[in-house]
Amino acid sequence: MKKFSIIVLSLVLAVAMVGAGLSAYAWHWSQKSVDMDAERIQYTVVPGSGLRGIVHAMQQAGIDIHPDAFVGLARLTGLDKQIKAGAYEAQRGDSPQRLLERMARGEMVQSRLTLVEGWTYQRIRQALRESPNIQQTLQGVSDKELLKRLGSEHTHPEGLFLPDTYVFVPGTSDFDVLRQAYQAQQQLLQKAWEERNPDLPLKTPYEALILASIIEKETGMTDERARVSGVFVNRLKRGMLLQTDPTVIYGMGDRYQGRIRKRDLQTDTPWNTYTRAGLPPTPIASPGRASLHAALHPEEHAYYYFVARGDGSSAFSTNLREHNRAVAKYILGRK
């Protein structure tokens, strides 16, 4: 009996020693740096993927990690129920424990895309296509269908997306980025419209957006935006043609090759403000915050004309005679 007890005790001790050894190995493995194919590797945890699916994604990306050990570690620590779907980045020196904790805390990789003030809608779409971190889902989707998905009442997408820097998780769809930019523009436009100056010749927030887009293309100088806006507001109030070149260029589309000729000014399009009175039917670009503010808070003055000086600034005139002299000086090079 005594001999049996010694055997049982020996077996218990052996099992305990094996268990302790396994625990020590598991702890050492969980803290040891994983082998990686590069200094930094990004991978994506797809929504609904299990632990082994996550391991497979990591291995496919170039992270050498043992499936059974990782699954066991996740379940032992209870972090398996906290892992969040998204894009992550592993760095050389990361341990399995660190990788697991990062996914449990949702420390995702973030990408940025800047939509520049004055860009057209087509330029925005190009930027989305060129971003390697954006999932392309809008191939073959018409502008009409896109606007319907966004819940927009408009039939033309120009100007509806706020120029700004947008932060997103890699793998975010092009539609989701556009939706974020659309909602930001709508919120900004509504707030700006509510705070507008009184007695403006603008009937709707959309008309304010149209005017803001023209201001955006007419000047890049912050100090002149409100003054340029005042010129257009004065002309609208008097029923004068706006006669602004950027609207002609927009209406020309692909025909514009860097120059506007007299015949271009005389060729009618819906956006040609030399041939049509009032505002064009849609924005001609994506206006930024400063241009929208200028459209709704124009400078009060007696100017009806302006011409570019060639240094980025403009010369403003109260009458046609002054304007013609300014054109002769700054455009034709006459004294």
Residue frames relative to the residue before (quaternion, step in Angstrom):
aa qw qx qy qz dx dy dz
M 1.0000 0.0000 0.0000 0.0000 0.00 0.00 0.00
K 0.6477 0.5148 -0.3092 0.4689 3.51 1.02 -0.88
K 0.6433 0.5240 -0.3159 0.4602 3.56 1.04 -0.82
F 0.6352 0.5315 -0.3224 0.4583 3.59 1.05 -0.78
S 0.6448 0.5303 -0.3121 0.4534 3.53 1.00 -0.87
I 0.6389 0.5231 -0.3232 0.4623 3.55 1.04 -0.81
I 0.6415 0.5261 -0.3204 0.4573 3.58 1.02 -0.83
V 0.6557 0.5083 -0.3072 0.4662 3.58 0.95 -0.94
L 0.6591 0.5095 -0.3077 0.4597 3.56 0.93 -0.92
S 0.6374 0.5252 -0.3227 0.4623 3.56 1.03 -0.77
L 0.6519 0.5127 -0.3146 0.4618 3.55 0.99 -0.84
V 0.6375 0.5284 -0.3194 0.4609 3.57 1.01 -0.88
L 0.6636 0.5009 -0.2992 0.4681 3.54 0.96 -0.93
A 0.6434 0.5267 -0.3234 0.4517 3.56 1.01 -0.82
V 0.6515 0.5073 -0.3086 0.4722 3.55 0.99 -0.90
A 0.6486 0.5201 -0.3145 0.4582 3.56 1.00 -0.88
M 0.6572 0.5073 -0.3096 0.4636 3.54 1.01 -0.84
V 0.6385 0.5128 -0.3227 0.4746 3.57 1.03 -0.79
G 0.6504 0.5203 -0.3067 0.4608 3.52 1.02 -0.92
A 0.6566 0.5036 -0.3087 0.4691 3.55 0.97 -0.86
G 0.6444 0.5269 -0.3154 0.4557 3.52 1.06 -0.80
L 0.6561 0.5033 -0.3034 0.4735 3.52 1.00 -0.88
S 0.6414 0.5220 -0.3225 0.4606 3.55 1.02 -0.81
A 0.6530 0.5098 -0.3119 0.4652 3.55 0.99 -0.86
Y 0.6513 0.5071 -0.3160 0.4677 3.56 1.01 -0.83
A 0.6501 0.5225 -0.3166 0.4518 3.56 0.96 -0.93
W 0.6521 0.5005 -0.3203 0.4708 3.58 0.97 -0.87
H 0.6480 0.5157 -0.3159 0.4630 3.58 0.96 -0.88
W 0.6556 0.5086 -0.3147 0.4610 3.59 0.96 -0.85
S 0.6745 0.5168 -0.3044 0.4304 3.57 0.92 -0.90
Q 0.7261 0.4167 -0.2309 0.4958 3.59 1.21 -0.55
K 0.5759 0.6064 -0.3708 0.4039 3.58 1.24 -0.23
S 0.5472 -0.6219 0.4490 0.3351 3.58 -1.05 0.76
V 0.3806 -0.7093 0.5443 0.2359 3.57 -0.97 0.86
D 0.4914 -0.6318 0.5067 0.3204 3.55 -1.19 0.55
M 0.0472 -0.8026 0.5942 -0.0224 3.57 -0.98 0.94
D 0.5121 -0.6644 0.4632 0.2858 3.54 -1.18 0.62
A 0.7882 0.1341 -0.0685 0.5967 3.61 1.26 -0.26
E 0.6740 -0.4886 0.3608 0.4205 3.55 -1.31 0.21
R 0.7875 0.0598 -0.0086 0.6133 3.57 1.04 -0.81
I 0.0174 -0.7971 0.6031 -0.0232 3.56 -0.89 0.93
Q 0.2164 -0.7696 0.5891 0.1171 3.55 -0.87 0.96
Y 0.0305 0.7726 -0.6333 0.0325 3.53 -1.13 0.73
T 0.3341 -0.7580 0.5351 0.1658 3.55 -1.22 0.47
V 0.2559 -0.7203 0.6262 0.1536 3.52 -1.03 0.90
V 0.2679 -0.7898 0.5360 0.1313 3.56 -0.37 1.26
P 0.5533 -0.6096 0.4407 0.3577 3.62 -0.94 0.79
G 0.8086 0.2650 -0.2098 0.4816 3.57 -0.91 0.95
S 0.5313 0.6252 -0.4237 0.3839 3.60 1.22 -0.12
G 0.4224 -0.7067 0.5131 0.2427 3.58 -1.02 0.84
L 0.7506 -0.3899 0.2748 0.4572 3.55 -1.33 -0.01
R 0.6833 0.4717 -0.3024 0.4682 3.58 0.89 -0.84
G 0.6017 0.5387 -0.3579 0.4687 3.59 1.13 -0.55
I 0.6298 0.5233 -0.3232 0.4744 3.56 1.08 -0.74
V 0.6418 0.5157 -0.3164 0.4712 3.57 0.97 -0.88
H 0.6441 0.5265 -0.3198 0.4535 3.57 0.96 -0.86
A 0.6456 0.5139 -0.3182 0.4668 3.60 0.98 -0.83
M 0.6493 0.5111 -0.3116 0.4692 3.57 1.01 -0.80
Q 0.6654 0.5002 -0.3023 0.4644 3.56 0.95 -0.90
Q 0.6418 0.5279 -0.3188 0.4559 3.58 0.99 -0.83
A 0.6744 0.4975 -0.2885 0.4631 3.57 1.10 -0.69
G 0.6216 -0.5617 0.3458 0.4225 3.59 1.22 -0.38
I 0.5327 0.5867 -0.4190 0.4432 3.58 1.22 0.44
D 0.2605 -0.7889 0.5424 0.1249 3.60 -0.56 1.18
I 0.2150 0.7795 -0.5529 0.2011 3.57 -0.21 1.28
H 0.4635 -0.7019 0.4741 0.2600 3.59 -0.94 0.93
P 0.4641 -0.7232 0.4296 0.2774 3.61 -0.59 1.10
D 0.7077 0.4662 -0.2849 0.4480 3.60 0.71 -1.08
A 0.6596 0.5088 -0.3161 0.4540 3.57 0.93 -0.86
F 0.6664 0.5014 -0.3097 0.4567 3.59 0.94 -0.86
V 0.6385 0.5175 -0.3205 0.4710 3.59 0.99 -0.86
G 0.6609 0.5108 -0.3033 0.4586 3.59 0.94 -0.90
L 0.6475 0.5172 -0.3151 0.4625 3.59 0.97 -0.88
A 0.6588 0.5221 -0.3113 0.4432 3.58 0.91 -0.93
R 0.7017 0.4583 -0.2695 0.4743 3.58 0.94 -0.89
L 0.6332 0.5428 -0.3274 0.4442 3.57 1.02 -0.79
T 0.7307 0.4160 -0.2285 0.4908 3.59 0.97 -0.84
G 0.4469 -0.7022 0.4457 0.3295 3.57 1.25 -0.31
L 0.4917 0.6815 -0.4202 0.3423 3.58 1.28 0.11
D 0.4790 0.6870 -0.4317 0.3350 3.58 1.26 -0.25
K 0.6966 0.4635 -0.2689 0.4771 3.58 1.12 -0.65
Q 0.6843 0.4944 -0.2776 0.4586 3.62 1.26 -0.15
I 0.4693 0.6959 -0.4406 0.3185 3.60 1.26 -0.21
K 0.2166 -0.7907 0.5674 0.0770 3.55 -0.87 1.04
A 0.4913 -0.6504 0.4963 0.2988 3.56 -1.03 0.83
G 0.4247 0.6846 -0.5201 0.2837 3.56 -1.13 0.69
A 0.5910 -0.5617 0.4448 0.3707 3.55 -1.35 -0.16
Y 0.0655 -0.8083 0.5851 -0.0079 3.57 -0.90 0.97
E 0.2403 -0.7516 0.5950 0.1528 3.53 -1.28 0.39
A 0.2011 -0.7521 0.6186 0.1067 3.55 -0.88 1.04
Q 0.1834 -0.7825 0.5896 0.0807 3.55 -1.01 0.87
R 0.5865 -0.5805 0.4183 0.3795 3.55 -1.06 0.73
G 0.7069 0.3818 -0.3163 0.5045 3.56 -0.75 1.08
D 0.5224 0.6303 -0.4160 0.3960 3.59 1.27 -0.25
S 0.2962 -0.7287 0.5919 0.1755 3.53 -1.13 0.75
P 0.6584 -0.4808 0.3698 0.4456 3.62 -1.20 0.23
Q 0.6287 0.5355 -0.3343 0.4541 3.57 1.03 -0.79
R 0.6675 0.4968 -0.3028 0.4648 3.60 0.93 -0.89
L 0.6384 0.5228 -0.3261 0.4613 3.58 0.98 -0.81
L 0.6647 0.5096 -0.2913 0.4622 3.55 0.96 -0.92
E 0.6713 0.4952 -0.3015 0.4618 3.59 0.89 -0.90
R 0.6232 0.5452 -0.3412 0.4449 3.58 1.04 -0.78
M 0.6853 0.4678 -0.2890 0.4775 3.59 0.95 -0.85
A 0.6346 0.5286 -0.3314 0.4561 3.59 1.07 -0.67
R 0.7046 0.4347 -0.2596 0.4972 3.58 1.08 -0.70
G 0.4277 -0.7245 0.4494 0.3002 3.58 1.24 -0.22
E 0.3007 0.7573 -0.5199 0.2565 3.58 1.07 0.74
M 0.0119 0.8614 -0.5051 0.0526 3.54 0.46 1.26
V 0.5457 -0.5689 0.5012 0.3569 3.50 -1.32 0.40
Q 0.1475 -0.7884 0.5913 0.0839 3.57 -1.03 0.75
S 0.1869 -0.7606 0.6136 0.1003 3.54 -1.08 0.82
R 0.2477 -0.7657 0.5782 0.1340 3.54 -1.27 0.42
L 0.0306 -0.7614 0.6470 0.0249 3.52 -1.17 0.67
T 0.1865 -0.7920 0.5755 0.0818 3.56 -0.79 1.07
L 0.1740 -0.7417 0.6421 0.0858 3.54 -0.85 1.06
V 0.3047 -0.8127 0.4800 0.1278 3.55 -0.47 1.27
E 0.5597 -0.5988 0.4621 0.3386 3.55 -1.09 0.78
G 0.7780 0.3148 -0.2441 0.4858 3.56 -0.90 0.92
W 0.4954 0.6380 -0.4439 0.3879 3.58 1.24 -0.12
T 0.4081 -0.6611 0.5628 0.2823 3.54 -1.20 0.57
Y 0.6821 -0.4662 0.3654 0.4288 3.53 -1.31 0.21
Q 0.6469 0.5229 -0.3260 0.4493 3.60 0.97 -0.81
R 0.6406 0.5076 -0.3250 0.4757 3.59 1.06 -0.70
I 0.6130 0.5361 -0.3418 0.4691 3.57 1.09 -0.67
R 0.6585 0.5019 -0.3068 0.4694 3.57 0.93 -0.88
Q 0.6173 0.5416 -0.3375 0.4601 3.57 1.06 -0.71
A 0.6538 0.5129 -0.3105 0.4615 3.58 0.95 -0.89
L 0.6346 0.5198 -0.3268 0.4694 3.57 1.04 -0.73
R 0.6641 0.5010 -0.3056 0.4632 3.58 0.96 -0.84
E 0.7063 0.4803 -0.2634 0.4484 3.58 1.01 -0.76
S 0.5723 0.5944 -0.3909 0.4079 3.61 1.19 -0.26
P 0.3615 -0.7602 0.4932 0.2194 3.63 -0.62 1.04
N 0.6887 0.4943 -0.2759 0.4530 3.59 1.23 -0.35
I 0.6287 0.5177 -0.3336 0.4748 3.56 1.30 0.10
Q 0.3812 -0.7178 0.5403 0.2181 3.55 -0.89 0.98
Q 0.3212 -0.7694 0.5285 0.1598 3.56 -0.75 1.08
T 0.0606 0.8214 -0.5595 0.0927 3.56 -0.53 1.22
L 0.6637 0.5568 -0.2897 0.4070 3.59 1.25 -0.20
Q 0.3430 0.7260 -0.5247 0.2829 3.59 1.20 0.29
G 0.8277 0.2012 -0.1624 0.4980 3.55 -0.83 0.99
V 0.5628 0.5750 -0.3951 0.4435 3.59 1.29 -0.04
S 0.3749 -0.7440 0.5082 0.2184 3.58 -0.67 1.08
D 0.6368 -0.5149 0.4036 0.4080 3.55 -1.27 0.37
K 0.6227 0.5518 -0.3313 0.4450 3.57 1.02 -0.79
E 0.6772 0.4786 -0.2871 0.4795 3.57 0.93 -0.91
L 0.6187 0.5446 -0.3399 0.4529 3.58 1.03 -0.79
L 0.6800 0.4847 -0.2927 0.4658 3.58 0.85 -0.97
K 0.6104 0.5416 -0.3452 0.4636 3.58 1.09 -0.67
R 0.6528 0.5083 -0.3099 0.4684 3.58 0.97 -0.85
L 0.6789 0.4880 -0.2825 0.4703 3.57 1.08 -0.73
G 0.4402 -0.7003 0.4515 0.3348 3.55 1.26 -0.30
S 0.4009 0.7333 -0.4580 0.3029 3.56 1.22 0.50
E 0.4122 -0.7040 0.5258 0.2408 3.54 -1.14 0.70
H 0.5980 0.5919 -0.3482 0.4134 3.56 1.29 -0.26
T 0.3806 -0.7331 0.5259 0.2027 3.55 -1.25 0.51
H 0.7183 0.3405 -0.2115 0.5686 3.58 1.32 -0.10
P 0.3854 -0.7855 0.4382 0.2061 3.63 -0.65 1.06
E 0.4772 0.7098 -0.4343 0.2826 3.60 1.20 -0.36
G 0.8462 0.2135 -0.1671 0.4586 3.54 -1.00 0.92
L 0.5842 0.6345 -0.3565 0.3592 3.59 1.23 -0.20
F 0.6986 0.4415 -0.2576 0.5007 3.59 1.26 -0.10
L 0.4138 -0.7559 0.4595 0.2150 3.55 -0.61 1.19
P 0.3913 -0.6902 0.5519 0.2569 3.61 -0.83 0.93
D 0.3088 0.7180 -0.5625 0.2697 3.57 -0.68 1.10
T 0.4841 -0.6105 0.5149 0.3575 3.57 -1.31 -0.03
Y 0.1429 -0.8110 0.5665 0.0323 3.55 -0.66 1.15
V 0.2326 -0.7692 0.5881 0.0916 3.54 -0.92 1.05
F 0.1148 0.8005 -0.5739 0.1290 3.57 -0.81 0.98
V 0.5477 -0.5902 0.4818 0.3458 3.53 -1.31 0.30
P 0.5317 -0.6194 0.4540 0.3571 3.63 -0.85 0.82
G 0.7149 0.3799 -0.3150 0.4953 3.53 -0.91 0.96
T 0.4556 0.6614 -0.4551 0.3846 3.57 1.31 -0.05
S 0.4793 -0.6985 0.4505 0.2816 3.59 -0.94 0.81
D 0.6206 -0.5377 0.4214 0.3851 3.55 -1.25 0.47
F 0.6206 0.5455 -0.3429 0.4469 3.58 1.06 -0.69
D 0.6631 0.5130 -0.3133 0.4460 3.59 0.92 -0.86
V 0.6350 0.5076 -0.3329 0.4777 3.60 1.04 -0.71
L 0.6570 0.4991 -0.3061 0.4749 3.58 0.95 -0.86
R 0.6339 0.5269 -0.3391 0.4534 3.58 0.99 -0.75
Q 0.6377 0.5198 -0.3268 0.4652 3.57 1.00 -0.78
A 0.6762 0.4816 -0.2868 0.4780 3.59 0.96 -0.89
Y 0.6333 0.5293 -0.3286 0.4591 3.60 1.03 -0.74
Q 0.6838 0.4807 -0.2921 0.4647 3.57 0.84 -0.95
A 0.6270 0.5331 -0.3361 0.4579 3.59 1.04 -0.74
Q 0.6597 0.4997 -0.3069 0.4700 3.59 0.99 -0.83
Q 0.6512 0.5212 -0.3186 0.4503 3.58 0.94 -0.81
Q 0.6604 0.5018 -0.3026 0.4696 3.57 0.97 -0.86
L 0.6616 0.5014 -0.3037 0.4675 3.56 0.93 -0.90
L 0.6640 0.5205 -0.3031 0.4431 3.57 0.90 -0.95
Q 0.6681 0.5037 -0.3104 0.4511 3.57 0.88 -0.88
K 0.6633 0.4965 -0.3030 0.4708 3.58 0.95 -0.88
A 0.6590 0.5082 -0.3068 0.4618 3.58 0.95 -0.89
W 0.6442 0.5294 -0.3214 0.4487 3.58 0.99 -0.83
E 0.6553 0.5173 -0.3111 0.4541 3.57 0.98 -0.81
E 0.7379 0.3928 -0.2132 0.5057 3.60 1.15 -0.58
R 0.3562 0.7810 -0.4579 0.2313 3.60 1.28 0.21
N 0.5875 -0.5372 0.4683 0.3832 3.52 -1.33 0.31
P 0.4924 -0.6404 0.4828 0.3382 3.61 -1.10 0.50
D 0.8180 0.3076 -0.1985 0.4437 3.55 -1.34 0.22
L 0.3528 0.7047 -0.5329 0.3081 3.57 0.92 0.90
P 0.4369 -0.6926 0.5004 0.2812 3.62 -1.06 0.66
L 0.4929 0.6241 -0.4322 0.4252 3.57 1.00 0.91
K 0.3002 -0.8025 0.4956 0.1421 3.55 -0.73 1.06
T 0.8142 0.1515 -0.0355 0.5593 3.59 1.05 -0.69
P 0.6378 -0.5027 0.4037 0.4214 3.58 -1.23 0.26
Y 0.6164 0.5570 -0.3491 0.4335 3.60 1.06 -0.69
E 0.6296 0.5131 -0.3355 0.4773 3.59 1.03 -0.71
A 0.6110 0.5333 -0.3463 0.4716 3.58 1.09 -0.67
L 0.6371 0.5249 -0.3178 0.4665 3.57 1.05 -0.79
I 0.6287 0.5323 -0.3285 0.4621 3.58 1.02 -0.79
L 0.6773 0.4826 -0.2922 0.4722 3.56 0.86 -0.99
A 0.6364 0.5374 -0.3265 0.4468 3.59 0.98 -0.82
S 0.6485 0.5200 -0.3257 0.4507 3.59 1.01 -0.76
I 0.6306 0.5157 -0.3331 0.4749 3.59 1.09 -0.68
I 0.6321 0.5212 -0.3219 0.4747 3.58 0.99 -0.86
E 0.6302 0.5547 -0.3288 0.4324 3.57 0.98 -0.88
K 0.7308 0.4201 -0.2359 0.4836 3.57 0.94 -0.86
E 0.6555 0.5410 -0.3167 0.4211 3.60 1.14 -0.50
T 0.8224 0.0215 0.0059 0.5684 3.61 1.03 -0.59
G 0.2572 -0.7529 0.5871 0.1494 3.53 -1.14 0.74
M 0.5561 0.6133 -0.3792 0.4132 3.56 1.32 0.03
T 0.4602 -0.7145 0.4601 0.2570 3.55 -0.59 1.17
D 0.6859 0.5125 -0.2906 0.4271 3.57 0.91 -0.92
E 0.7225 0.4533 -0.2518 0.4573 3.60 1.15 -0.47
R 0.4614 0.7152 -0.4474 0.2748 3.59 1.18 -0.28
A 0.6907 0.4730 -0.2920 0.4626 3.59 0.80 -0.95
R 0.6398 0.5179 -0.3285 0.4631 3.61 1.06 -0.70
V 0.6323 0.5085 -0.3227 0.4872 3.58 1.00 -0.82
S 0.6291 0.5328 -0.3272 0.4619 3.56 1.00 -0.84
G 0.6422 0.5390 -0.3154 0.4445 3.57 1.01 -0.83
V 0.6113 0.5429 -0.3472 0.4595 3.58 1.08 -0.71
F 0.6974 0.4671 -0.2824 0.4645 3.58 0.82 -0.97
V 0.6312 0.5237 -0.3338 0.4647 3.59 1.02 -0.75
N 0.6369 0.5235 -0.3271 0.4618 3.60 0.97 -0.82
R 0.6795 0.4878 -0.2928 0.4633 3.57 0.92 -0.90
L 0.6355 0.5231 -0.3316 0.4610 3.58 1.00 -0.79
K 0.6562 0.5217 -0.3142 0.4456 3.58 0.94 -0.83
R 0.7315 0.4065 -0.2301 0.4967 3.59 1.05 -0.72
G 0.4976 -0.6776 0.4175 0.3450 3.58 1.26 -0.02
M 0.4034 0.7108 -0.4761 0.3245 3.60 1.21 0.49
L 0.5518 -0.5697 0.4819 0.3725 3.55 -1.19 0.50
L 0.4899 -0.6717 0.4657 0.3032 3.60 -0.98 0.78
Q 0.0652 -0.8571 0.5079 0.0573 3.57 1.12 -0.72
T 0.3544 0.7214 -0.5072 0.3111 3.54 0.68 1.17
D 0.5053 -0.7175 0.4004 0.2637 3.56 -0.64 1.18
P 0.6296 0.5551 -0.3742 0.3943 3.67 0.86 -0.74
T 0.6307 0.5177 -0.3570 0.4549 3.60 1.06 -0.55
V 0.6085 0.5352 -0.3451 0.4735 3.57 1.11 -0.67
I 0.6470 0.5281 -0.3105 0.4539 3.56 0.93 -0.96
Y 0.6532 0.5141 -0.3181 0.4560 3.57 0.93 -0.90
G 0.6809 0.4976 -0.2841 0.4562 3.56 0.94 -0.87
M 0.6151 0.5534 -0.3444 0.4437 3.58 1.18 -0.53
G 0.2338 -0.7996 0.5219 0.1835 3.59 1.09 -0.60
D 0.8401 -0.1233 0.1141 0.5157 3.58 -0.89 -0.95
R 0.5497 0.6179 -0.4040 0.3910 3.60 1.19 -0.25
Y 0.5930 0.5667 -0.3739 0.4328 3.58 1.18 -0.42
Q 0.0331 -0.8138 0.5790 -0.0358 3.56 -0.72 1.14
G 0.7698 -0.3736 0.1859 0.4830 3.57 1.07 0.69
R 0.7677 0.2575 -0.1591 0.5648 3.59 1.25 -0.20
I 0.2245 -0.7327 0.6229 0.1572 3.54 -1.22 0.64
R 0.1761 -0.7800 0.5946 0.0832 3.56 -0.80 1.03
K 0.7020 -0.4640 0.3305 0.4275 3.54 -1.28 0.32
R 0.6608 0.5126 -0.3176 0.4469 3.56 0.96 -0.82
D 0.5966 0.5532 -0.3653 0.4523 3.59 1.16 -0.52
L 0.6415 0.5173 -0.3160 0.4701 3.56 1.05 -0.78
Q 0.7199 0.4446 -0.2360 0.4778 3.56 1.12 -0.67
T 0.5917 0.5679 -0.3676 0.4385 3.58 1.27 -0.25
D 0.3485 -0.7845 0.4782 0.1855 3.55 -0.49 1.19
T 0.0945 0.7195 -0.6865 0.0461 3.52 -1.17 0.83
P 0.6671 -0.4990 0.3402 0.4361 3.62 -1.16 0.28
W 0.7287 0.4273 -0.2366 0.4799 3.60 1.17 -0.52
N 0.5198 0.6560 -0.4180 0.3531 3.61 1.22 -0.10
T 0.1854 -0.8198 0.5362 0.0778 3.59 -0.32 1.26
Y 0.5229 0.5670 -0.4386 0.4612 3.58 1.27 0.36
T 0.7551 0.3539 -0.1926 0.5172 3.57 1.15 -0.58
R 0.7700 0.2847 -0.1580 0.5486 3.60 1.21 -0.40
A 0.4401 -0.7085 0.4954 0.2428 3.54 -0.99 0.88
G 0.7756 0.3650 -0.2584 0.4455 3.53 -1.27 0.42
L 0.7164 -0.4124 0.3387 0.4494 3.52 -1.31 -0.32
P 0.5383 -0.5811 0.4773 0.3806 3.61 -1.15 0.42
P 0.6612 -0.5632 0.3222 0.3766 3.61 -1.16 0.39
T 0.7917 0.1297 -0.0675 0.5931 3.61 1.18 -0.49
P 0.6248 -0.4674 0.4275 0.4566 3.58 -1.26 0.06
I 0.3503 -0.7342 0.5410 0.2133 3.56 -1.25 0.39
A 0.7770 0.0702 -0.0484 0.6237 3.58 1.32 0.02
S 0.5590 -0.5757 0.4648 0.3743 3.55 -1.31 -0.12
P 0.2055 -0.8061 0.5411 0.1228 3.61 -0.31 1.16
G 0.3952 -0.7064 0.5359 0.2402 3.54 -1.13 0.68
R 0.7611 -0.3866 0.2707 0.4449 3.54 -1.34 0.01
A 0.6675 0.5222 -0.3134 0.4284 3.59 0.89 -0.93
S 0.6768 0.4832 -0.2987 0.4682 3.59 0.94 -0.83
L 0.6327 0.5146 -0.3375 0.4700 3.59 1.03 -0.71
H 0.6348 0.5142 -0.3292 0.4735 3.58 0.99 -0.78
A 0.6521 0.5155 -0.3172 0.4565 3.59 0.95 -0.84
A 0.6352 0.5427 -0.3347 0.4359 3.59 0.99 -0.81
L 0.7611 0.3718 -0.1881 0.4971 3.57 1.03 -0.79
H 0.7433 0.2497 -0.1786 0.5944 3.56 1.35 -0.05
P 0.0265 0.8444 -0.5341 0.0318 3.60 0.64 1.09
E 0.5254 -0.5999 0.4963 0.3432 3.52 -1.23 0.50
E 0.3451 -0.7292 0.5523 0.2101 3.57 -0.97 0.84
H 0.2521 0.7453 -0.5732 0.2291 3.55 -0.64 1.17
A 0.5335 -0.6377 0.4594 0.3124 3.58 -1.31 -0.06
Y 0.4253 0.7161 -0.4609 0.3063 3.60 1.22 0.35
Y 0.1036 -0.7896 0.6029 0.0475 3.55 -1.13 0.80
Y 0.7578 0.2756 -0.1455 0.5732 3.58 1.30 -0.17
F 0.0889 0.7605 -0.6431 -0.0126 3.53 -1.29 0.37
V 0.1029 -0.7771 0.6196 0.0400 3.54 -1.23 0.58
A 0.5293 -0.6470 0.4481 0.3168 3.56 -1.03 0.76
R 0.3917 -0.7298 0.5172 0.2154 3.55 -0.97 0.91
G 0.5449 -0.6203 0.4020 0.3959 3.56 1.18 -0.44
D 0.7006 0.4131 -0.2666 0.5171 3.57 1.29 -0.14
G 0.6832 -0.4615 0.2783 0.4928 3.55 1.27 0.30
S 0.6852 0.4367 -0.2808 0.5108 3.57 1.22 -0.39
S 0.3474 -0.7351 0.5470 0.1995 3.57 -1.31 0.16
A 0.3265 -0.6927 0.6035 0.2221 3.54 -1.29 0.51
F 0.2039 -0.8056 0.5517 0.0713 3.57 -0.71 1.14
S 0.1050 -0.8014 0.5886 0.0163 3.56 -1.05 0.84
T 0.4237 -0.7131 0.5069 0.2345 3.52 -1.18 0.67
N 0.7998 0.1343 -0.0715 0.5807 3.59 1.18 -0.43
L 0.6943 -0.5084 0.3245 0.3926 3.55 -1.29 0.38
R 0.6168 0.5525 -0.3571 0.4322 3.61 1.01 -0.71
E 0.6601 0.4852 -0.3048 0.4857 3.59 0.93 -0.87
H 0.6488 0.5311 -0.3166 0.4435 3.54 0.98 -0.85
N 0.6512 0.5148 -0.3206 0.4562 3.59 0.93 -0.84
R 0.6309 0.5158 -0.3326 0.4747 3.58 1.05 -0.72
A 0.6505 0.5103 -0.3132 0.4673 3.57 1.02 -0.80
V 0.6293 0.5228 -0.3274 0.4727 3.59 1.04 -0.78
A 0.6476 0.5188 -0.3165 0.4597 3.57 0.95 -0.89
K 0.6970 0.4807 -0.2736 0.4563 3.57 0.96 -0.84
Y 0.8102 0.3283 -0.1520 0.4612 3.57 0.67 -1.09
I 0.7351 0.3807 -0.2321 0.5107 3.60 1.10 -0.57
L 0.7733 0.3402 -0.1780 0.5046 3.59 0.83 -0.98
G 0.4335 -0.7398 0.4292 0.2839 3.59 1.24 -0.19
R 0.4575 0.6755 -0.4602 0.3502 3.57 1.15 0.51
K 0.5136 -0.6344 0.4884 0.3086 3.58 -1.19 0.55
